[in-house]
Amino acid sequence: MVRFCLICLISTLYLGTPCMAAEEATDPPVQEETAAECTLLPGAVSPDFLGFGSTPEDVQRIMGKPRRISSLPDGREQWLYGLSTITLEAGHMVGWCPFDVPIPVDLGRPQKPEPVLPGADAAGIVRARGTPRTVADFGEWQIWFYQGTEGYTLYRGVLDHAGVNLTIPPPAPAGKPGVWTGPQQATYPSVSTNTSGIGDVHVRSYFRKDGTFVRSHYRSRRRQ
């Protein structure tokens, strides 16, 4: 438990870039975007629970008024309930760390035991392992904790490797995408969240019809 909260604290100090810094923002696209274009995360299974994408109204309806709301350097908010924390980005829940106050999160229960391998998406991890107890959010990177020392490190909603690794690469400089080779030798483009060059459009967070939460992100301007 101490380890979980230490990592949650580190996530609050991680200096990402503001998610709403684009000069242009657009509402959810008519054509749903793919996992290669954005981060897809499972929402709550019912209105009685919290999950990725839950709004401040959802959190207050279920948890009540927070003891304190802290603004983080990257524009996110951290809501404190006792020593437990809920992290929100652009008005949507993206992380949580229960300590002394339970946080009723339910993304789904495990459907069948199966190996969780690098490249699995967030929904696949939930199908195999159920709802994580704690999610430490670092922007494009997340660490999901289950019981004991079991943990998974995800990049943009896709499993990079099983286990906990705090060596999170910093965002690439604006206009200069970098490449980072993960512990499993899977190469991912490091997309800067503060890119505001020509053709870049910021898409606000939204939910798909199937309940999947699409996190706010940038994409290239599509041809009309």
BELZI-V276667 format. One record per residue. N is the residue number from 1. RES is the residue in one small letter. SS is DSSP state (2 for helix, 1 for strand, 0 for the rest). OMEGA is omega in degrees with one decimal (none if undefined). Layout:
n: (N & N)
res: (RES & RES)
ss: (SS & SS)
omega: (OMEGA & OMEGA)
//
This chain:
n: (1 & 2 & 3 & 4 & 5 & 6 & 7 & 8 & 9 & 10 & 11 & 12 & 13 & 14 & 15 & 16 & 17 & 18 & 19 & 20 & 21 & 22 & 23 & 24 & 25 & 26 & 27 & 28 & 29 & 30 & 31 & 32 & 33 & 34 & 35 & 36 & 37 & 38 & 39 & 40 & 41 & 42 & 43 & 44 & 45 & 46 & 47 & 48 & 49 & 50 & 51 & 52 & 53 & 54 & 55 & 56 & 57 & 58 & 59 & 60 & 61 & 62 & 63 & 64 & 65 & 66 & 67 & 68 & 69 & 70 & 71 & 72 & 73 & 74 & 75 & 76 & 77 & 78 & 79 & 80 & 81 & 82 & 83 & 84 & 85 & 86 & 87 & 88 & 89 & 90 & 91 & 92 & 93 & 94 & 95 & 96 & 97 & 98 & 99 & 100 & 101 & 102 & 103 & 104 & 105 & 106 & 107 & 108 & 109 & 110 & 111 & 112 & 113 & 114 & 115 & 116 & 117 & 118 & 119 & 120 & 121 & 122 & 123 & 124 & 125 & 126 & 127 & 128 & 129 & 130 & 131 & 132 & 133 & 134 & 135 & 136 & 137 & 138 & 139 & 140 & 141 & 142 & 143 & 144 & 145 & 146 & 147 & 148 & 149 & 150 & 151 & 152 & 153 & 154 & 155 & 156 & 157 & 158 & 159 & 160 & 161 & 162 & 163 & 164 & 165 & 166 & 167 & 168 & 169 & 170 & 171 & 172 & 173 & 174 & 175 & 176 & 177 & 178 & 179 & 180 & 181 & 182 & 183 & 184 & 185 & 186 & 187 & 188 & 189 & 190 & 191 & 192 & 193 & 194 & 195 & 196 & 197 & 198 & 199 & 200 & 201 & 202 & 203 & 204 & 205 & 206 & 207 & 208 & 209 & 210 & 211 & 212 & 213 & 214 & 215 & 216 & 217 & 218 & 219 & 220 & 221 & 222 & 223 & 224)
res: (m & v & r & f & c & l & i & c & l & i & s & t & l & y & l & g & t & p & c & m & a & a & e & e & a & t & d & p & p & v & q & e & e & t & a & a & e & c & t & l & l & p & g & a & v & s & p & d & f & l & g & f & g & s & t & p & e & d & v & q & r & i & m & g & k & p & r & r & i & s & s & l & p & d & g & r & e & q & w & l & y & g & l & s & t & i & t & l & e & a & g & h & m & v & g & w & c & p & f & d & v & p & i & p & v & d & l & g & r & p & q & k & p & e & p & v & l & p & g & a & d & a & a & g & i & v & r & a & r & g & t & p & r & t & v & a & d & f & g & e & w & q & i & w & f & y & q & g & t & e & g & y & t & l & y & r & g & v & l & d & h & a & g & v & n & l & t & i & p & p & p & a & p & a & g & k & p & g & v & w & t & g & p & q & q & a & t & y & p & s & v & s & t & n & t & s & g & i & g & d & v & h & v & r & s & y & f & r & k & d & g & t & f & v & r & s & h & y & r & s & r & r & r & q)
ss: (0 & 2 & 2 & 2 & 2 & 2 & 2 & 2 & 2 & 2 & 2 & 2 & 2 & 0 & 0 & 0 & 0 & 0 & 0 & 0 & 0 & 0 & 0 & 0 & 1 & 1 & 0 & 0 & 0 & 0 & 0 & 0 & 0 & 0 & 0 & 0 & 0 & 0 & 0 & 1 & 1 & 1 & 0 & 0 & 0 & 0 & 0 & 0 & 0 & 1 & 0 & 0 & 0 & 0 & 0 & 2 & 2 & 2 & 2 & 2 & 2 & 2 & 2 & 0 & 0 & 0 & 0 & 1 & 1 & 1 & 1 & 0 & 0 & 0 & 0 & 0 & 1 & 1 & 1 & 1 & 1 & 0 & 0 & 1 & 1 & 1 & 1 & 1 & 1 & 0 & 0 & 1 & 1 & 1 & 1 & 1 & 1 & 0 & 0 & 0 & 0 & 0 & 0 & 0 & 1 & 0 & 0 & 0 & 0 & 0 & 0 & 0 & 0 & 0 & 0 & 0 & 0 & 0 & 0 & 0 & 1 & 2 & 2 & 2 & 2 & 2 & 2 & 2 & 2 & 0 & 0 & 0 & 0 & 1 & 1 & 1 & 1 & 0 & 0 & 0 & 1 & 1 & 1 & 1 & 1 & 0 & 0 & 0 & 0 & 0 & 1 & 1 & 1 & 1 & 1 & 0 & 0 & 1 & 1 & 1 & 1 & 1 & 0 & 0 & 0 & 0 & 0 & 0 & 0 & 0 & 0 & 0 & 0 & 0 & 0 & 0 & 0 & 1 & 1 & 1 & 1 & 0 & 0 & 0 & 0 & 0 & 1 & 1 & 1 & 1 & 0 & 0 & 0 & 0 & 0 & 0 & 0 & 0 & 0 & 1 & 1 & 1 & 1 & 0 & 0 & 1 & 1 & 0 & 0 & 0 & 0 & 1 & 1 & 1 & 0 & 0 & 1 & 1 & 1 & 1 & 0 & 0 & 0 & 0)
omega: (179.0 & 179.9 & 179.2 & -174.8 & 176.9 & -179.9 & 175.7 & 178.7 & 178.8 & -179.3 & 179.4 & -179.0 & -179.1 & -174.9 & 173.5 & 178.3 & -175.8 & -175.8 & -176.9 & -173.3 & -177.4 & 177.5 & -178.5 & 176.2 & -179.3 & 176.0 & -179.9 & -178.6 & 177.2 & 177.8 & -177.1 & -177.7 & -175.0 & 179.3 & 178.5 & -177.0 & -173.0 & 179.7 & 179.7 & -177.7 & -178.9 & 176.2 & 179.8 & -177.7 & 179.2 & 179.3 & -179.9 & -177.7 & 174.4 & 178.1 & 176.6 & 179.1 & 178.0 & -176.2 & 174.4 & 177.6 & 176.8 & -177.6 & -179.2 & 178.7 & -176.7 & -173.7 & -174.3 & -178.0 & -179.5 & 177.2 & 179.3 & 174.3 & -179.6 & 174.9 & -178.5 & -176.4 & -176.8 & 177.6 & 176.8 & 175.4 & 174.2 & 179.7 & -177.2 & 172.6 & -169.0 & 174.9 & 178.0 & -175.6 & 172.6 & -178.6 & 178.7 & 177.3 & 178.4 & 176.1 & 179.6 & -178.4 & -178.9 & 180.0 & 179.8 & 178.9 & 178.3 & 177.0 & 178.8 & 178.7 & 179.8 & 175.7 & -175.0 & 177.4 & 176.3 & 177.0 & -176.8 & 178.8 & -180.0 & -178.5 & 178.0 & 179.1 & 177.9 & 179.5 & 176.0 & -172.8 & 176.4 & -176.9 & 177.4 & 178.3 & -175.3 & 179.2 & 178.3 & 177.2 & 178.6 & 178.4 & -177.0 & -171.9 & -178.4 & -176.3 & 177.6 & 178.7 & -177.0 & 172.8 & 174.8 & -173.0 & 177.7 & -176.8 & 179.4 & 178.6 & 174.0 & 171.3 & 179.2 & 178.3 & 174.0 & -178.4 & 178.5 & -178.1 & -178.9 & 179.6 & -178.6 & 178.5 & -176.8 & 173.0 & -178.7 & 174.9 & 179.9 & -177.3 & 174.2 & 177.6 & 173.8 & -178.5 & -176.6 & 178.7 & -176.3 & 177.9 & -178.0 & -180.0 & 177.8 & 177.2 & 177.5 & 177.2 & -179.0 & 178.3 & -179.5 & -179.5 & 178.0 & 177.7 & -179.8 & 179.0 & -175.5 & -178.4 & 179.3 & -179.6 & 173.7 & -175.4 & -179.6 & 172.8 & 177.0 & -174.7 & 179.9 & -177.9 & -179.5 & 178.0 & 178.6 & -179.1 & -178.9 & 177.8 & 180.0 & -179.0 & 176.8 & 179.2 & 179.6 & 177.9 & 176.2 & 177.4 & 170.9 & -179.3 & -179.6 & 178.2 & 178.0 & 178.4 & 176.8 & -176.1 & 179.0 & -174.2 & 176.1 & 174.6 & 177.5 & 178.7 & -179.4 & 178.4 & 179.2 & none)
//
